[in-house]
Amino acid sequence: MKEMFNVLTRMGDAIAKTFGDNCEVVVHNLNNELENTISYIKNGHVSNRKLGDGASALVLNAFSHSDIKHEDKLNYIIRDGDKYIKCSSLFFNENDTLSYIFAINFDISHLIRTQEAINQLVVHEKEEQFDKFPVDVNDMLDRLILQSVDKVGKPIDKMNYKEKSIAIKFLDECGAFLIKKAGDKVAEVFGISKYTIYNHMK
């Protein structure tokens, strides 16, 4: 019994040291009275408990069924006032009787607040259509041409007159023809004359 307790406390020391002050580690000894099951605790300020304190609701329930094998309860949340505490509880038997409960209680309240702040910062009205910033205006023109093709939904060589008109009008609305020699590039890509481009833009 002492050997298992020593192993659990060593694990507790390692976890508390690794994850810091917001991580509480508790060992409940179910061989003790319910009023003082806590035989080991690190960072007790997380739950406002100390060595020698009594059983929680989970421990009480387990204590009343100590003759059965309990499944570990992992990754659940306890809301304690303004605190959000992420918990895992592991059950250890000796001689087919529940003897210890090893609990990890991590206060993630500051992470929740940080997440809320980040969510406010990253919220946006509309996602930009470009997947990355253009290198220069010619790169921008190439991207706009690709977008015009996507808008129509078929390759340029399969487009009819009306569909090419939709693509050209899209380019015009995006300001593509403000780019120097854009008309020449678009005419070449779409296989039409600059005169036809101007007709599409009307």
C-alpha positions as CSV (number, residue, x, y, z in Angstrom):
1,M,0.0,0.0,0.0
2,K,2.8,2.4,0.9
3,E,4.6,1.6,-2.3
4,M,1.6,2.5,-4.5
5,F,1.2,5.8,-2.5
6,N,4.8,6.6,-3.1
7,V,4.5,6.0,-6.8
8,L,1.4,8.3,-7.0
9,T,3.1,11.1,-5.1
10,R,6.1,10.9,-7.3
11,M,3.8,11.2,-10.3
12,G,2.1,14.1,-8.6
13,D,5.3,16.0,-8.0
14,A,6.3,15.5,-11.7
15,I,3.0,16.7,-13.1
16,A,2.7,19.7,-10.7
17,K,6.3,20.7,-11.5
18,T,5.8,20.3,-15.2
19,F,2.5,22.2,-15.6
20,G,3.0,24.8,-13.0
21,D,1.0,26.6,-10.3
22,N,-2.4,26.3,-12.1
23,C,-2.2,22.5,-12.0
24,E,-3.4,20.9,-8.8
25,V,-2.6,17.2,-8.1
26,V,-4.5,15.3,-5.4
27,V,-4.2,11.8,-4.0
28,H,-7.3,10.6,-2.1
29,N,-6.6,7.7,0.2
30,L,-9.8,5.7,0.6
31,N,-8.4,3.8,3.5
32,N,-8.8,7.0,5.5
33,E,-12.0,8.4,6.9
34,L,-14.1,10.4,4.4
35,E,-13.4,13.6,6.4
36,N,-9.7,13.4,5.5
37,T,-9.2,11.4,2.3
38,I,-6.7,13.9,0.9
39,S,-3.3,12.4,1.7
40,Y,-1.3,14.4,-0.8
41,I,-2.0,17.7,-2.6
42,K,0.0,20.1,-4.7
43,N,-1.2,23.6,-5.7
44,G,-4.2,23.3,-3.5
45,H,-5.2,26.9,-4.1
46,V,-6.8,25.7,-7.4
47,S,-9.6,24.1,-5.4
48,N,-9.0,25.9,-2.1
49,R,-8.2,22.5,-0.4
50,K,-5.4,21.3,1.8
51,L,-3.8,18.2,3.1
52,G,-6.2,16.3,5.4
53,D,-9.4,17.7,3.8
54,G,-12.3,15.4,2.9
55,A,-13.8,13.7,-0.1
56,S,-15.4,15.4,-3.1
57,A,-18.6,14.2,-4.6
58,L,-16.7,12.0,-7.1
59,V,-14.7,10.4,-4.2
60,L,-17.8,9.9,-2.1
61,N,-19.5,8.1,-5.0
62,A,-16.5,5.9,-5.6
63,F,-16.1,5.2,-1.8
64,S,-19.7,3.9,-1.7
65,H,-18.8,1.4,-4.5
66,S,-15.3,0.6,-3.5
67,D,-15.7,-3.1,-4.2
68,I,-16.1,-2.7,-8.0
69,K,-13.6,-1.7,-10.6
70,H,-14.0,1.9,-11.6
71,E,-13.1,3.3,-15.1
72,D,-10.9,6.4,-15.1
73,K,-12.8,9.6,-15.7
74,L,-10.7,11.8,-18.1
75,N,-10.8,15.3,-19.4
76,Y,-14.0,16.7,-17.9
77,I,-14.7,20.3,-16.7
78,I,-15.8,21.5,-13.3
79,R,-17.2,25.0,-13.1
80,D,-16.3,26.5,-9.7
81,G,-17.5,30.1,-9.5
82,D,-15.5,32.0,-12.1
83,K,-13.1,29.2,-12.5
84,Y,-13.0,26.6,-15.3
85,I,-11.1,23.5,-14.0
86,K,-10.2,20.7,-16.4
87,C,-10.0,17.4,-14.6
88,S,-9.0,13.8,-14.9
89,S,-9.4,11.2,-12.1
90,L,-7.7,7.8,-12.1
91,F,-8.8,5.0,-9.9
92,F,-6.3,2.5,-8.3
93,N,-7.2,-0.8,-6.7
94,E,-5.4,-2.9,-4.2
95,N,-6.6,-6.5,-3.5
96,D,-9.6,-5.8,-5.7
97,T,-10.7,-2.9,-3.5
98,L,-10.5,0.8,-4.5
99,S,-7.7,2.4,-2.5
100,Y,-6.6,5.6,-4.2
101,I,-7.9,8.2,-6.5
102,F,-5.3,10.3,-8.3
103,A,-6.8,13.6,-9.5
104,I,-5.4,16.2,-11.9
105,N,-7.2,19.5,-11.7
106,F,-6.0,22.2,-14.1
107,D,-7.3,25.7,-13.8
108,I,-7.8,26.8,-17.5
109,S,-9.7,30.1,-16.6
110,H,-6.9,32.3,-17.9
111,L,-6.8,30.2,-21.1
112,I,-10.5,30.6,-21.6
113,R,-10.2,34.4,-21.2
114,T,-7.3,34.4,-23.6
115,Q,-9.2,32.4,-26.1
116,E,-12.2,34.8,-25.9
117,A,-9.8,37.8,-26.4
118,I,-8.2,36.1,-29.5
119,N,-11.6,35.3,-30.9
120,Q,-12.6,39.0,-30.8
121,L,-9.3,39.9,-32.5
122,V,-9.6,37.4,-35.4
123,V,-13.3,37.8,-36.1
124,H,-13.9,39.3,-39.6
125,E,-16.7,40.3,-41.9
126,K,-15.6,38.5,-45.0
127,E,-12.8,36.3,-46.0
128,E,-10.5,37.6,-48.7
129,Q,-10.5,35.6,-51.9
130,F,-6.7,35.6,-52.3
131,D,-4.9,32.8,-50.7
132,K,-1.8,34.9,-50.3
133,F,-0.5,38.4,-51.0
134,P,0.5,39.1,-54.6
135,V,4.1,39.7,-55.5
136,D,3.4,42.6,-57.8
137,V,0.6,44.0,-60.0
138,N,1.2,41.5,-62.7
139,D,0.8,38.7,-60.2
140,M,-2.4,40.4,-59.1
141,L,-3.7,40.4,-62.6
142,D,-2.9,36.7,-63.0
143,R,-4.9,36.0,-59.8
144,L,-7.8,38.1,-60.9
145,I,-7.9,36.3,-64.2
146,L,-8.0,33.0,-62.4
147,Q,-10.8,34.3,-60.2
148,S,-12.8,35.4,-63.3
149,V,-12.5,31.8,-64.6
150,D,-13.6,30.4,-61.3
151,K,-16.6,32.8,-61.3
152,V,-17.7,31.4,-64.7
153,G,-17.0,27.8,-63.6
154,K,-15.4,26.4,-66.8
155,P,-12.1,26.7,-68.7
156,I,-11.6,29.6,-71.0
157,D,-11.5,27.5,-74.1
158,K,-15.0,26.1,-73.2
159,M,-16.6,29.6,-72.6
160,N,-19.1,31.0,-75.0
161,Y,-19.4,34.7,-75.8
162,K,-21.8,35.4,-72.9
163,E,-19.6,33.6,-70.4
164,K,-16.5,35.5,-71.5
165,S,-18.5,38.7,-71.1
166,I,-19.2,37.7,-67.4
167,A,-15.5,37.1,-66.8
168,I,-14.4,40.4,-68.5
169,K,-17.0,42.4,-66.5
170,F,-15.7,40.8,-63.3
171,L,-12.2,41.9,-64.1
172,D,-13.4,45.4,-64.9
173,E,-15.3,45.6,-61.6
174,C,-12.1,44.5,-59.8
175,G,-10.1,47.2,-61.4
176,A,-8.0,44.8,-63.4
177,F,-7.8,47.1,-66.4
178,L,-6.2,49.9,-64.3
179,I,-3.1,47.8,-64.5
180,K,-0.8,48.8,-67.3
181,K,-1.2,46.6,-70.4
182,A,-3.9,44.5,-68.7
183,G,-6.0,44.7,-71.9
184,D,-3.3,43.1,-73.9
185,K,-2.8,40.3,-71.4
186,V,-6.5,39.6,-71.0
187,A,-7.1,39.7,-74.7
188,E,-4.3,37.1,-75.2
189,V,-5.6,34.8,-72.4
190,F,-9.2,34.9,-73.5
191,G,-8.4,34.7,-77.2
192,I,-10.2,37.8,-78.1
193,S,-9.4,41.3,-79.4
194,K,-9.0,44.4,-77.2
195,Y,-12.0,45.8,-79.1
196,T,-14.1,42.9,-78.0
197,I,-13.0,43.4,-74.4
198,Y,-14.2,47.0,-74.5
199,N,-17.6,45.8,-75.9
200,H,-17.9,43.4,-73.0
201,M,-17.2,46.2,-70.5
202,K,-20.1,48.3,-71.7
